[in-house]
C-alpha cells in the first residue's frame, strides 16, 4: 500500500510494477498454455485476462504455503517457470527503494526489467533458432511497444524476428501484435517508419485479408504519405509499393481508395520510375498493374494522366526484369483503357445524334 502511484499509470512505481507483472504472467501463459487456450483466456476479454493473470500470481504464492489453487479450465503448472525469478528481481528492486523514498523523498529509479528482456530477445535473435525453442520474451516485446522509451528498439527487434520466416509472423500474430501494429499507424514519428512498414510487408504477405482493416479505417494513408515523403529512401518506397499493391489486390474498395488518394500519380513520378534502384521501378509498375486490374475507372484515369506515356521509357530499361514487368502489366491495361475511352466517345456521339 505504501508504493506510490496508480496501477494504470506506467510511469509511476506502482504502475510500472503492475506493468511488469502483466508482462511476466502473459509470458508464462504463452510459454505454457496451448495456443487456443492462451488466446481464449488472455486475449479475447480484458476482464478474463486480468482474472487469470492474478490467478497465476496467486497460484505461485499459495503453493509456497502448501495450498493448491484450482481453476476452470484447468491450467498446467506455472509456479516453477523461470520468469518468476525476473518478477522477484523487479519486485525487490522496487521495494528496496521504498524506505529511502518514504524517509527522504528520494525518487524511484526506473526498473531495468524491460531493457534486460529486450537484450535477452536480441541474444535469441543472434544465437537462437526455432529448432531449440521459441523466444520466451516475445509477449514482453508486445508490452514494450506500449512504452515510447523502448518502442523504437522493440520495433526493430520485432522486424528482425519476423524476417526469419512465415512461422515467425504466425507466432507474433498469435501473441497479439496485430492491434498494436494498427495503432502504431497513427504515429507520426519518422524514426519508426522503416521498421513499421517492413513489419506490415510481412503481415500482408502472410495474411492478405488484413487489407480490409487498412482500408476500413483509412490506415492505408500511412503508406501513401510515406511513399510521397521526400525523405523516404528507395527501400522504404519499395516496401510501401508492395503494401499498397496488397491493399489493392482483388479488392475493389482498396483500388478505389488508392485511386482517390492519388497513388497512381506518385508511382509514375520521377522518384519511382527514374530511381536508380531497379526494384523500385519494378514495384512501381507492379503496383500500377494491381491498381487498375479489372477496374475501368483506374484505366481511364491512367489514360487521362498520360500514365502510359510515362511508362513507355521502361521498354528501354537496362534491367530485363523491369522491361518484363512493364510488358506484363502495361500494354494490356493501356489498350483496354483506350478501347474503353473510344467506346464512351461513340456512345456519347450516338446519344447526341
N, C-alpha and C positions, 0 to 999 in steps of 0.2 A: 504493500500500500504506500510505502514511502518513496518508491521510484517515481520521479516527476514525469509529467507528460500525459498524453492521451493515447489510447490504443490505436486510433485511426490517424494519428499524426506521426508519420515515419521518421521525421526529423527530431522527435523527442526521444529520450531514453526508453520510456515505456513503449512507445510506438515502434521503435526500432527493434526492441526485444520481441514484440509480438510479430513483427515482420519476419524476423529470423526464425521464429517458431513455425510460422506458416511455410517458409521455405524448407525447413527441416522435415516437417511432417509430410508435406507434399512429396519431397524427395524419397522419403522412406516408403510412402504408399506406392509411388510409381515404380520403385525398385522391387517391391514385394508382391503387390497385388496383380492379378491378371488384368490385362489392359481394359477389357469391357467393364470390369468391376471398378477400376480406377476412374474411368470416365463417368460411370453412374454415380459414384459417391463423392468425387472431388471436383467434378467439372459441370455437372448438369444443374445443380442447385446450390446457391451460396450458403443457405442455412444448413443444408445437409453436409456440405463440405466443412463448415465450421464445427459442426457437431462431431464429425469423425476425426478432425484434426485434434480436437480436445480429447477424444476417446484414446487416440494413440498416446498422448501425453499421460492421461490417467492410467492407461494400461501399464506404462513403464513405472509409474510411481507406486501403484497398488501391488504390482508383482514384487517390488522390493520389500514389502511387508507381508508377503505370502498370501496375497489375495489374487484371485484370477477373475478379471472382468470378462463379461460375456456380451457379445454384440450380435445383432441380426441385420445383415448376413454375417456369418462367422468369418473372422479375418485370420490370416496366418499370424504367427508370432512376429512381433515387430520390436519388442523391448530390448533386443540384443543387437539391433542394427548399429553399424559403426557411426552413422550420422549423429547418434545421440551424444557421442563424445564431442562433436563440434558444437552441439547445443550446450552441453555442460560448460565448455570453454567460453562461449559467448555470454552465458548467464553469469559465470564467475567474473568475467571482465566487467560486466555492468555493475554487479554487486560490490566489487572491490573499490569502486569509485563512490559508492553511496555515502559512506561515513564522511569522507572529505567534503562531499557536496553539502551534506546536512550541517556540518560544523563550520565550514569556511566558505560555503557558496561556490566551490570550485565547479567549473563547467565540465560536463561529461564529455569524454572523448568518443568519437565515432568508433563503433566496433569494426575490426578488420575482417569480420566474417565473410562478407561478400567479395572483398578483394582476394582473400585467400581461396575461396571457392572458384572464382574465375581463373585464378592461377592454376588450380588443380584441373580445371576443364581444359586449359591451354596445354597442360602436360599430357592429358589424354589425347588431344588432337595431334600432338607431335609423336607420341610413342605408343598410343593405344590402338586397338583395332576391334572390329565387331566380333572377330573370332574369339577374343578373350572375354570381354563383357562390354555392354553399352556404357556410355559415360554417366556415372552416377549423378553428376551435377546438372544435368540438363534442365530439370524443373527449377533449379536455383537460377539458371541463366534467364529463365522466364520471369522470375521475380525481380531480377536485377534490371530488367527493361523498364520497370516502374520508376527507377531512380535515374534522374538526369545526370548525376555524377558518374555513374557506371555505364550509362546506356551505350555510348559510343563503343567502348571496349567490348561490351556484351554483344552488340550487333555484328561487329567484325569477327568475333569468335564464332558466333552462330553461323555467319556466312561461310566460314571455313568448314564448319561441321556439315552444312548442307551440301557443300561441294564434294563430299565423299561419295555421294550417290543417292539414288531414289529412296533407298532404305532409310537414309538419314532424314530426308524430308518427311517420310511417313512417320518416323519416330517423333520428330519435332511437332508435327501437327497433332499427333496423339497426346503429347504433353499438354497442348492447349495454346500454342503460339499464335494461331490464326487471328483471333480477335485483337491481339496486341499489334500484329502487323497491320491490320486495317486501321487501328487507332493511330499508329505512327505516321500514316499517310497524311495526317493533319499537321505534322511537324514541319515547320519552315526551314529548319537547320540544314545548311548545305553539307555540313560535316558528316551527316548521317546518310546522305542520298546514295552514295556509291554502294554501301553495304545493303541499304534497304531495297534499292532497285534490283541488285543481284539476288537478294532473297526472294523477291517476287518473281523473278525469272524461274527460279527453282520451284516455287509453289505452283505456278501456272503450267510448267512443264509436267509436273506430277499430277495436278488436278485442274484441267482446263475449265471445269464447271465453276471455278471461282470467279470467272469473268462476270457472272451475273451480279455478284456483290460489288464489283468495281464499277459497274455501270449504274446500278440502282442508286447508290449514294454519291455518284459523280466523283468517285475516288480515282477514276482514270485521269482526271485533270492533273494529278500529281505528276504523272509520267509525261503528259503533254507539255506541262510547264518546264519540266526538266529537259525534254527534247529541245525546247526553244531556248533554254538558258544559255547565255553567251559564254559562261564558264564551264559548261558541260564538256567533258572530254569525248573523244570518238568512242571509247569503250563504253561510256555511260549512254551515249546516243544509240549504240548498237543494242544494248540491253533494253532501252526504252522502246526501240522499234520492235523488238521481239515481244515485249509485254503488250504493246498496242496491237500487234498482229494477233496475239492470242485473244485479246478482248474482242476483236472484230471477227474472228474465225467462226464461220457458221452461226453468227449471232447478229441478226438484223438490228436489234436495239444498240448493240455495240457499234456497228457500222454507222448508224445514224448519228450517234453521239460523237464519234470521232470526226465524221464529216463536218458536223456543226461546229466542232471545236477547232477546225482549221488545220487538222493534222496533215492533210494532203499537201497544202502549200509549204509546210515546213519540210516534208520529206523530199520535195523537189528543189529545195533551196541549195545554195552553194555549199552550205555547211555539211550537207549529206551527200549530194551527188558528185561534188568535186572534192570530197575528202580524200586524203592520201591513203586512208585505210580502206582497202577493198571490201572488207567485211561490212563496213558501214554502207558503202554504195550498194552492196548486195542486199542487205537487210532493209534498206530504204525501199528498194524495188519490190522485195517480197511483201513488205507491209502494205504498199500501194495495191499490190495484187489481191491481197486478202480484203482490203478495204472496199474495192469495187467488185469483188466476186459476186455474181448474181444480184447486183444492186445497181439498177439502171440509173438512179439519181446520181450516184457517185460517178458513174461513167460519163454522164452528161456534164457534170461539174468539171471532170477532168478535161474534156474537150474545150469547154468554155475558158478554162485557165491555161490552155495550151500545154497541159502536162505531157502529152505525147511528144511534143517538140523538145521539151526539156529532157526527156528520157532518151531521145534519139542518139546523143553522143555516147551512150552506153554501148551501142553497137560497135563502136571503135575502141572500147575499153581494152587495155593491155592484159587484163586478167580474164582468162576464159570463163571462170565461174560467174563473173559479173555479166558477161555477154549472154551466157546460157540462162541466167536468171531473168534477164530482160526478155529474152525470146520466149520464156515460159509464161510470163505474166503480162508483158507489154502489148504486143501486137494484137492479141486476141481481144483484150479489153478495148483497145483503141478502135478496132474495126467494128466491134459490136456497138460501141457508143456512136460512131459516125453513122452507122446504119440506122440506129435509133433516132438520131437527130434528123436525118433525111426523112424518115417516116413521119416524124412530127411536123416537119415543114410541109410535106404533102397533105397531111390531114388538115392542117390549118388552111392551106390553099384551097382544098376541096370544100372546106366549110365556108369559106368566103365566096366561093363561086356561085 
